[in-house]
Amino acid sequence: MRKRIFAQLPAVFTCLITAFACLIAGCISPPSINPNDNILVLTDQDVPESTIQSMVEKSGINADERLSGDILGKSVTIVKLRGKTNHFGNNNYHATVPYTKVWIPEYPQTRDMNVQTDSSGWWTLYVVKDAGADLEFSFIYEKEGWITTKTNVNTIKDEDNLDYAIQFIDPFYFNVGMKPVVESLLRDNGYPNISFENAMVVTVGKSWASMHDDRLPHGDEGAIVTISPASDEYVGPIYFDESVFPDLDRSYTSHDGGVNWVNMPVNTYYVSAQKEGVNYKTVKFNITEADIEAGVELFIASPPDSVMGDNDSGPGEP
């Protein structure tokens, strides 16, 4: 799923989406954010709050000390995580969604931390962790009236990661365009009684593919996705064609790279791809009962944290 998905929808519909997005942006007031709400302590080692706060405040100029793995004689590191919400459904590729809550379902208490995107659509979180102990995080993005979205699982190491991104879907675009189009497509092609409950989405991309990179298309054409476990309980894979439209007859990626599965049951899934001469990452999704209760409808792995391969050819090239 990319910025031009369902490109065949009438131009007037696209204009309505943009107008709706502008209306929302104009009505948003920035929330009150406590700066201490973006520090997550996940260690039992005793490090004074004042030390943590000081290192966070000086994170830009003192990153080596913060990441050293030795803070006051403790085997502790403080990593900085940062990302943005891309406004999926907006004609402007650089559009973001401000004041969106971001939390970590593996640590449900983070839902109360008030980590949010700022006016530019970027969020920041510091994690105080035991040095050498990798953690696994997903991120949930939620905003009143929008489509609650969960990412794939990311590994948090002893280093900063400043380029997370999510394709956060405009509610008007989803409810008026995307959801009914997918339901209609499936009902006309062998699934007469289906209703859209959720979808899991990946991008099979070039090595440089990223929501932070202006080069498009960023997909790797000709790849066949793999998923484990396979099941008849969900529909897919459904590949997107060159016009970024779902094609039930397609059996490999277009240069868009988008692939999705519809109505995923609760489970843990591993998704990768195969193409001669190319090696791809495997992404992991945890879909849980708690996600369903939290209202998650979309599970999305966005570049650069999706099914990226080592093919470094340019946009649209083999």
N, C-alpha and C positions, 0 to 999 in steps of 0.2 A: 504494500500500500504506500503510495507516494503522493506528492503534492497534486498530481494530476489524475488521481484515480477517478474512474467513472467520467472520463473526459468527454464521452458522448452525451452527457447530460446537457440540456439546452443552455446556451450562454446566459439567458435571463436567470436561470436557476443559480448559476455561478455568481452573477451580480447580486442576487438576493443574499447568498451566503456571505459575500464580502460586506454588504451593507449591514447585515445582522452582526457580523464580527465587530465592525466599527461601532455599532450601537452599544454592544456589550462593553467594549474597551472604554467608551466615553462615560459609561455609568459606573465604572469600578472606582472605589475609593481604597487607597492602600490601608491594609490592616495594621494594627499595632503589633510589632514583633519585638520580643525580648531577645537581645543578642545571645544570651546564655542558652536559649532554646535550641541552638544548632550545635550543641556539643553532646555527643552520645558516649558515655563511659561504659566500656565493656571489659573492664579488668577488675580483679579483686585486689590488685596491688595498690597500696596506699600512696597516692600522689595528691598533694594539696590542690584544692580547687584554684587557689591563687596562681599556682605554677601553670596549671593547664590554661587558665584564662590568659595569662601573660604570653604564653607561647602561641595561642590562637591569635591574639591581637597583633603579634609580630610575625605571623605565619609567612608573610611574603618575603621578609628580609632574614628570617631565622629558620628557614625550612630544614636545613641540615640538622640543627639541634633538635627540632621537633620530631624528625624522622630517625634520629640516631639509634633508637632502640635502647638508650641508656639515659633515663631521666631521673635525676637524683639517686642514682645507684639502682634504680628499678629497671627491669627489662620490659620497658613500655615504649610505645611509639604513638604519635598522634598524626593520623593521616587526614588529608583534606580531600573531600569528595565534592564535585561541582558538576552541574549539568543544566540543561535548558529544556523547556517545553516548546516544541515546534507546533505551531497552529496548523494542524492538518485540516484541509478544507478551505484554506485561505490562498488566494492567487499569489500572494507574496511569499516566496520560499523562506524569507528571513523572519516572517511574522512569528511571534511567540505568544504565550498565554501567561499574563502576570497573575500573581496572587493565587497560585495553585498549591494546595497542600501536598507535601511529599512525605511519605512515611515508609517504614520497613516492616513488612508483615511478619518476618521472622522474629522481630522484636516489637510486638503490638503496642508497647508503651510509647513508641515513637509517634503514634497517631496523636498523642496529646502534647507533643513537643513544639508544635507551631512552626515547624520547618516549612517554608513557603517560597515560591518563586517571587522575585522582586519585580519592580516595575518593568524591567527589561526581559522578564521571563526566565531568569537564571536563579538557581538555588545553590546553597552551600551547606555542607554538613561536615563537622569534624568528629572523627571516631578515635577514642582513646582505647587502645587495644594492647594485648600482650605481644611483644615483639616476636616475630617468627610464627605466629599462629594465624593462618589464613582463615578468613570468615566468608560466609556465603550470604549475600544480600539480594533480595529483589526490591524493587521500588514500586509503590502504589501512588498514582497521581489521582487526586480527586478535587473537584471544584463543583460547587452547587450548580445543578442544571447541566453539567457536562458528563461525558461518558467515562466512568471510573475505569482506569487502565492500570494493568500490572505488567512489569517487565519480566524478562527472563532472569535467571539467577546469575549474579556477578560475583566474582571472587575478589575479595578485598585483601590486598597484600600490604606489605610495609612500605607503601609508596603512594603518593598522591595520584588521584585519577580525576582530571578536570574536564573531561569531554563526554560525560554521559549525555544522552539525549533521548527524547521520547516523541513519537508522533501522536500528539494529543488531539483527539478528534472533536471538531466543532459539533455541538449537539444538533443544530439545525441540519447540518450536512448529513449527520448520521441518521437522524430520525426521519427526514423527508427524502433523502436520496439513497444513502448506502444500504440501510437495513431493508427497506422494501424492495430495492433492486435485487439484492442477494436472495431474498425470499422468493421473489417472482421467478428469478432465474432457476432456482432449485426446484420450485414447484412445477415448472414447465419441462424439467429434465429429470424426471424419475423420483422426485421427492414431493408428492402432491400434498402431504399433510405437514410439511416441515414448518416450524416457527423458529426464528433466529433467537437463540439463547445467549451464545457467546461466540467468539472467534479467536483463534490463535494465529499470529501473523509473523512471518520472518522475511528478511531480505537476503537473498543469496547474492553477495556483492563482491566487487573487486577488492584488492588489498587496501586500496586507499578510500573505499566507500565510507562516507560519514555524513551525518546531518550537519556537520560543521564544514563541509566541503561543498563548494558551489558547482563542482563538476557533475553533470547529469547527461545521460542516465548512468547510475552507478551500479546497476545489476550486472551479473555475469551470465550471459546467454548460453543456453545449451546444457545447463546442469539439471540433474534429477535429484530431488530431495529425498531424504530418508527420514523415517520417524520410528521411534520405538517408545512404547509398544504400539504395534499396529492394532486396529480395532475396526469393527463394523459399526461401532456406536457413534462415530463422528463422520463427517463428510469431508473428504479431501485426500490428497492435496488438490487445491484449486490454484492454478497458475494465472498470473496476470499477463496479458498480451502487451505488444508494443505501445498500445494506446492506453495502457494502465487500466484495462477492463478485465474482469474475471472471465476466463475461458475454460469451460468444463471439458472441452475436447483436447486441450493442450496437455502435453505430457513432459514438458521440460520448461525451464525458465526462459523468458524473453530478456531483452537487455534492461528491462525495468527491474527484474530480479525478485519481484514480489510473489509470495506464496501464502495461502491461508488454509486453515481447517475450520469447519463450522461445528458448533455444539460439542465442545470438548468435555468429556466427563472428568470428574475429579481423579487426578493421577499425577505422576511425574513423567514428563516426556523429554526425550532427547532427539534433537533435530539436527541433521547435517545435510550434506549434498555430495554428489559424485559427478565427476567430469574428468575425462582423460587428461592427465598432465597437471591437474590442479588439486591441491589439498585444501580442505575446508575445516573451519572450526566446528565444533559441536556445541549447540546451545541447549541449556536445560531450562525447562519450565516446571514449576510446581503449581498445580492448580488444586486448591484445597476448598473444603467446605467453608472455611473462614472467609475465603475470597468471595464466594457466592453470597455469604451473609453481608459482606462489606459492599456488595453491589458491583463487583468487577464484571464487566461485560467483554472487555478486550484484553488479550494477553499479547503483547507486542515486543519483539526484539528489534530495536532500531539500530542502524549502523552508527557508530563503529562496533557495536556489541551484538551483532547478529551473526549470520552464517557467512562470515568473511572468508574468502579464499586467498591464495597467494598469487593469483593472476593479477599482474600490475599493468595490463594493457589499458589504453585510454578509453574514454566514454564511448559506448556503442561498438567497440572493437572486439574481435573474438578473444 
